């Protein structure tokens, strides 16, 4: 249908009777609009950077690829596309993998480059080497203060390229990849990895699969998965064990199983590491939820105060602001207006610090209602 060239001088011109439709950045638009099914690399030996760019731009389309033995100026009257052999994505990816293999990982400037290396290995049929590189790439991503759209798109593509782990050796790195995908809202790609795992007793895989079920609104399926899987797991990282049992406790409460929730929180507490302050705060919030279902408001307030103190000491301002708001509601129910005002004022202030405008507005509205209940009309009007 035409040519693509990054030389601005060739835009809006024609070569051999075919128009130059744009640059490589226009490929997705051109492929969609003109229903393109095949791409020709009209360069005898296209550089790896060009192949990487084109494969990245066209990853969502099912295209075939061919490489011409001569430049495209020769194409118009001397070579037909049908005469040329097809290039598989794996073959093109193999060239990328060879190029990446000549560079140490430390040369990758950012997480996006490290993820590109892994994708190149997968496309080149070098799956074992790709799995080895996954953890290093994820570590590079965690070290990056700003995760760009490029990083997230490549993460999503990696999940689709890998699919489920094929051996137990692959399961650990790929399940951690699924965890990062789920953390950044790429649930469908995480599901591709977790839909079939060689080791059904992998604690992290059980926990993540339950989270995916819950995100899809399947509460009963998530609860059943954890109920069946957790007792079979003899060991695992303490943090993951805590998160899995904490999720089970929350599901039990949603399903009205208070005894199950109490037992699950007991198991979660046994997995707590001494120095993990944030998870200890989560534990106290869970204990507060159990106490609330039993109508024990004073116990709820005591647990929430412990939780908010831990969150503030850990610097988790946004989470602490939410707990202060909940504590303010509990103090209001207990009839302790002064304590409620203090809690809601702290919640409003901390929400304003982190820029959570809607949450700050809700806290100020609750604060205004509390002042109204004790006939402080001027203060009530200010906050409302």
C-alpha positions in Angstrom: 0.0 0.0 0.0 3.0 2.3 0.5 6.2 3.1 2.2 7.1 4.4 5.7 10.3 6.5 6.1 11.6 8.6 9.0 13.2 11.1 6.6 11.0 14.2 6.8 12.1 15.2 3.2 10.3 12.1 1.8 7.0 12.7 3.4 4.1 13.3 1.0 6.2 12.0 -1.9 6.1 8.7 -3.8 8.6 6.0 -4.6 8.0 3.7 -7.6 4.4 4.9 -7.8 3.7 4.1 -4.1 3.1 6.9 -1.6 5.2 7.6 1.5 2.5 7.3 4.2 4.5 8.6 7.2 7.2 7.7 9.7 7.6 4.6 11.8 5.7 6.2 14.6 2.6 6.2 12.3 2.7 2.4 11.7 -0.2 1.6 14.1 -2.4 4.1 12.5 -1.5 3.0 9.0 -1.9 -0.7 9.8 -5.4 -0.1 11.2 -6.6 2.3 8.6 -5.4 0.4 5.6 -5.8 -3.1 7.0 -2.2 -4.0 6.4 -1.3 -7.7 6.9 2.4 -7.8 6.0 5.4 -5.5 6.6 8.5 -5.5 4.3 11.8 -4.3 5.7 13.0 -2.6 2.6 16.6 -2.4 3.9 19.1 -5.2 3.2 20.3 -5.5 6.8 18.0 -3.5 9.1 19.6 -2.6 12.4 18.4 -4.2 15.6 17.1 -0.9 16.9 14.8 -0.5 13.9 13.5 -4.1 14.2 12.9 -3.5 18.0 11.0 -0.3 17.3 8.8 -1.8 14.6 8.0 -5.0 16.6 7.2 -2.8 19.6 4.8 -0.5 17.7 3.1 -3.4 15.9 2.9 -5.9 18.8 -0.9 -5.9 19.0 -1.3 -6.7 15.3 -1.0 -10.2 13.7 1.4 -9.3 10.9 3.9 -11.3 8.8 7.3 -9.8 8.1 9.7 -10.0 5.1 13.2 -8.6 4.6 14.3 -7.4 1.2 17.8 -8.2 0.0 18.2 -4.7 -1.5 17.0 -1.2 -0.8 13.4 -0.2 -1.5 14.4 1.9 -4.5 15.1 -1.4 -6.2 11.8 -2.9 -5.2 9.4 -1.2 -7.6 10.3 -3.1 -10.8 12.8 -5.8 -9.9 11.4 -7.7 -6.9 7.9 -8.8 -5.9 6.9 -9.4 -2.3 5.6 -12.9 -3.1 9.1 -13.9 -4.1 10.6 -13.3 -0.7 10.6 -15.7 2.3 8.5 -14.9 5.4 10.3 -13.8 8.5 8.8 -15.1 11.8 8.7 -12.9 14.8 11.0 -15.4 16.5 13.6 -15.0 13.8 13.5 -11.2 14.1 13.5 -11.5 17.9 16.5 -13.8 17.6 18.5 -11.0 16.0 17.4 -8.7 18.8 18.4 -11.3 21.4 21.9 -11.6 19.9 22.3 -7.8 19.9 21.2 -7.7 23.6 23.4 -10.5 24.6 26.5 -8.5 23.5 25.6 -5.8 26.1 25.7 -6.3 29.9 22.6 -5.6 31.9 24.3 -2.7 33.6 24.3 -0.9 30.2 20.5 -0.7 30.2 19.7 2.9 30.9 16.3 2.3 32.5 13.7 -0.4 33.3 12.2 0.0 29.8 15.5 -1.2 28.3 15.8 -4.1 30.7 12.2 -5.2 29.9 13.0 -4.9 26.2 15.9 -7.3 26.6 13.6 -9.9 28.2 11.1 -9.5 25.3 13.9 -10.0 22.8 14.9 -13.3 24.4 11.3 -14.6 24.4 10.8 -13.6 20.7 14.1 -15.3 19.9 13.0 -18.6 21.4 15.5 -18.3 24.3 12.9 -18.7 27.0 15.2 -20.0 29.7 17.5 -16.9 29.4 14.5 -14.7 29.3 13.3 -16.2 32.7 16.7 -15.6 34.1 16.6 -11.9 33.1 13.0 -11.3 34.5 14.0 -10.8 38.1 16.8 -8.4 37.2 14.4 -6.4 35.0 11.8 -6.3 37.7 14.4 -5.2 40.2 15.4 -2.4 37.8 11.7 -1.4 37.6 11.4 -1.2 41.4 14.5 1.0 41.5 12.9 3.4 39.0 11.2 6.3 40.8 8.8 7.0 37.9 7.2 4.1 36.0 6.5 5.3 32.5 3.8 4.1 30.1 6.6 2.5 28.2 7.5 0.3 31.2 3.9 -0.7 31.8 3.2 -1.5 28.1 6.3 -3.7 28.0 5.3 -5.4 31.3 1.9 -6.2 29.8 3.5 -7.5 26.6 5.8 -9.7 28.6 2.9 -11.3 30.4 1.3 -12.1 27.0 4.6 -13.4 25.5 5.4 -15.7 28.4 2.0 -17.2 29.2 1.9 -19.7 32.0 5.1 -21.1 33.4 6.2 -24.4 31.8 8.4 -25.7 34.6 8.7 -25.2 38.4 12.0 -23.4 37.8 10.0 -20.8 35.8 7.2 -20.4 38.3 8.9 -18.2 40.8 10.1 -15.4 38.5 7.0 -15.5 36.4 4.6 -15.4 39.4 6.6 -12.3 40.6 6.1 -10.8 37.2 2.3 -11.5 37.5 2.4 -9.7 40.9 3.9 -6.6 39.4 1.4 -6.7 36.6 -1.5 -6.9 39.0 -0.1 -4.2 41.2 -0.1 -1.8 38.2 -3.6 -2.7 37.0 -2.6 -5.2 34.2 -4.8 -8.0 35.5 -5.5 -9.7 32.2 -1.8 -10.2 31.5 -1.3 -11.5 35.1 -4.1 -13.9 34.5 -2.3 -15.3 31.4 0.6 -16.3 33.6 -1.5 -17.6 36.5 -4.1 -19.6 34.6 -2.0 -22.8 34.9 1.0 -23.3 37.2 3.2 -26.4 37.5 3.2 -26.2 41.3 -0.4 -25.8 42.6 0.9 -25.3 46.2 2.8 -22.0 45.3 1.6 -19.6 48.0 2.2 -16.5 46.0 0.3 -17.9 43.0 -2.7 -18.9 45.2 -2.8 -15.4 46.7 -2.6 -13.6 43.4 -5.2 -15.8 41.7 -7.6 -15.1 44.6 -7.0 -11.4 44.1 -7.8 -11.7 40.4 -11.0 -13.5 41.3 -11.9 -10.8 43.8 -11.1 -8.0 41.2 -13.5 -9.7 38.8 -16.2 -9.7 41.5 -16.0 -13.5 42.1 -15.9 -13.3 45.9 -17.0 -16.9 46.4 -14.4 -18.2 44.0 -11.7 -16.3 45.7 -12.7 -17.5 49.1 -12.9 -21.1 47.9 -9.5 -20.9 46.3 -7.9 -19.7 49.5 -9.8 -22.1 51.7 -8.6 -25.0 49.6 -5.0 -23.8 48.9 -3.8 -22.2 52.2 -3.9 -25.3 54.4 -1.8 -27.2 51.7 1.0 -24.7 51.9 3.5 -25.7 54.5 5.8 -22.7 54.1 6.4 -19.4 52.2 7.6 -15.9 52.6 6.1 -14.3 55.8 4.9 -11.2 54.0 3.0 -13.3 51.4 1.6 -15.7 54.1 0.3 -12.7 56.0 -1.2 -11.1 52.9 -2.9 -14.3 51.9 -4.4 -15.0 55.3 -5.4 -11.3 55.6 -7.3 -11.5 52.3 -9.0 -14.7 53.5 -10.1 -12.9 56.7 -11.6 -10.0 54.8 -13.4 -12.4 52.5 -14.8 -14.4 55.5 -16.1 -11.1 56.9 -17.8 -10.2 53.6 -19.4 -13.6 53.5 -20.6 -13.3 57.2 -18.2 -16.0 58.6 -17.0 -14.3 61.8 -15.4 -17.4 63.2 -13.5 -18.0 59.9 -12.3 -14.4 59.9 -11.1 -14.7 63.5 -9.1 -17.9 62.7 -7.7 -16.3 59.5 -6.5 -13.2 61.4 -4.9 -15.5 64.0 -2.9 -17.3 61.2 -2.0 -13.9 59.7 -0.7 -12.7 63.1 1.5 -15.8 63.4 3.1 -14.9 60.1 3.9 -11.3 61.0 7.6 -10.3 61.0 8.7 -8.2 64.0 9.9 -5.2 62.0 7.0 -5.1 59.4 5.2 -2.1 60.9 2.8 -1.5 58.0 1.5 -5.1 58.1 1.2 -4.9 61.9 -1.0 -1.9 61.3 -3.1 -3.9 58.8 -3.4 -6.6 61.4 -4.9 -4.2 63.9 -7.3 -2.9 61.3 -8.4 -6.4 60.7 -8.9 -7.0 64.4 -10.9 -3.8 64.5 -13.1 -5.1 61.7 -13.8 -8.3 63.6 -14.6 -6.3 66.7 -17.0 -4.1 64.8 -18.9 -7.2 63.6 -19.3 -8.2 67.2 -20.5 -4.7 68.2 -17.5 -4.0 70.4 -16.9 -0.4 69.6 -14.3 0.3 72.3 -12.2 -2.5 71.1 -12.5 -1.1 67.5 -11.3 2.3 68.7 -8.4 0.7 70.6 -7.2 -1.3 67.6 -7.6 1.7 65.2 -5.5 3.9 67.4 -2.7 1.3 67.5 -2.9 1.0 63.7 -2.8 4.8 63.0 0.2 5.2 65.3 2.1 2.5 63.4 1.2 4.0 60.0 2.3 7.5 61.0 5.6 6.1 62.4 6.1 4.3 59.0 5.4 7.5 57.1 2.3 6.1 55.4 0.4 9.4 55.6 -2.4 8.5 53.1 -3.2 5.3 54.8 -3.1 7.0 58.2 -5.5 9.6 57.0 -8.1 6.9 56.1 -7.7 5.3 59.5 -8.2 8.6 61.3 -11.4 9.1 59.4 -12.7 5.7 60.4 -11.6 6.3 64.0 -13.5 9.6 64.0 -16.7 7.8 62.9 -16.2 5.2 65.8 -15.6 7.9 68.4 -18.8 9.7 67.2 -20.8 6.4 67.6 -19.3 6.2 71.1 -20.5 9.7 71.9 -17.0 11.1 72.4 -17.3 14.3 70.5 -14.0 15.8 71.4 -12.1 12.7 70.4 -14.1 12.5 67.1 -13.3 16.2 66.3 -9.6 15.5 66.9 -9.6 12.4 64.7 -11.5 14.0 61.8 -9.4 17.1 61.9 -6.2 15.0 61.6 -7.8 13.0 58.7 -8.7 16.2 56.8 -5.2 17.7 57.4 -3.4 14.6 56.2 -5.6 14.1 53.2 -4.8 17.8 52.2 -1.1 17.0 52.6 -1.3 14.1 50.1 -3.6 16.0 47.7 -6.6 13.7 48.2 -9.2 16.4 47.7 -12.4 14.2 47.7 -11.3 12.4 50.9 -10.5 15.7 52.5 -13.9 17.0 51.6 -15.6 14.0 53.2 -13.6 14.4 56.4 -14.5 18.1 56.6 -18.1 17.3 56.0 -18.0 14.7 58.8 -16.2 17.2 61.0 -18.9 19.8 60.3 -21.6 17.4 61.3 -19.8 16.6 64.5 -19.6 20.3 65.4 -23.3 20.7 64.6 -24.2 17.8 66.9 -22.6 19.7 69.9 -24.1 23.1 68.8 -20.9 24.7 67.6 -22.7 26.3 64.6 -19.9 28.7 63.5 -17.3 25.9 63.3 -19.8 23.6 61.7 -20.5 26.1 59.0 -16.8 26.7 58.3 -16.1 23.1 57.6 -19.3 22.3 55.7 
